[in-house]
Amino acid sequence: MKQKMIAVALFAATTATVALFPHIGSVSAVTTPIQQLPTAPVTLPVIREKAAIEVVFVLDTTGSMGGLIDAAKEKIWSIASSMASANNAPDIRMGLVAYRDRGDKYVTRVSDLSEDLDSMYATLMDFQAAGGGDGPESVNQALDDAVNKISWSRDQNTYRVLFLVGDAPPHMDYQDDVKYPETISKAKSKGILVNAIQCGENRSTTRKWQQMAQLGDGRYFQVEQDGGALAVATPFDRELATLSAKLDKTRLYYGDAEEKVKQQRKIAATDKLHAGASVASRARRATYNASESGRKNFLGKGELVDDVTDGKVDIEAIDPEMLPKPMQAMAPKEQKAVISEKAKERRQLQQKIETLSKKRSSFIKEKIEEGEGAEESLDYKLFSAIKEQATKKGLEYSSEGPAY
């Protein structure tokens, strides 16, 4: 009996040793505590609850592109509205890479992807066509920055796309930049489509732009030198612009010192576009902000009226120093009254904007149906590419044409 017990004990000990062998073999003579072992960071893909679009415009801002830049300033809000018209109201983030050439005031300027289109638009307002003039431009550098310096998401369901817009081919004689075939290959590995929009009819540009679109699984199309965007003024534009400015005044922001700095930048960007953008452009912004997708651009982050009304925060639980200054010394009852009044005013303004936006849309539709050439416009070609490509990411567009 004693021999059997010894045998069983030996068997158990041997089994345990074999089971532990891989771990024992990997530990040095001096055991390192587990908490000191280096751990590689694990980055998981972002899983979005809503459909999403990330679009970056890579825009030539040299002297010959003045007409197109002006068109971009006028139409960026209608482009956003076109993207927002998908049946499932996607989250929309936009970015911008402006480029010229070596020897100019700048080679590239990068504005990262953001839901805050007001700030991106305020940046776009500052761009003026200048420089260039020697033929090829720093297209390679611009594409490289767009792929590698932009904070693209990794969510597999997000429609990620570049629109290269320019009229001159890339410099292929610079020895110290990354050439576009390599950059576009990297874009594909990140799930980013590359579309190429040629302004004008330069044949050497045509060949390169077509190749870029082919390599990037995107579309190539050519537009007039000034972009060929359709601009239709309506009798509703001025009132929409006025209502939109009033709506912006209903925003109240709260947060710590760092958050308030960011909020002030957004307010400054909004004030800048109201002061400097055209009436038609401000009307287009009002229409975009009235959409479900435009809600985030309108509100920004830390908007008090929306957060309290939706029950996201309790006004009495907020540190008074985080509130807007005029509200910090108020009693909770007074604070709630201010928020209630702002919420009521906001609803009334939003209803008026929604009604006028529908009238504006109908007016434009009638004007376009009366004329010709809409399908050759920048608006239509952009929308056609987006509609076709975004479908593969589950975004469905029932509209036959873009917003204008």
Disulfide bonds with the S-S distance in Angstrom:
none
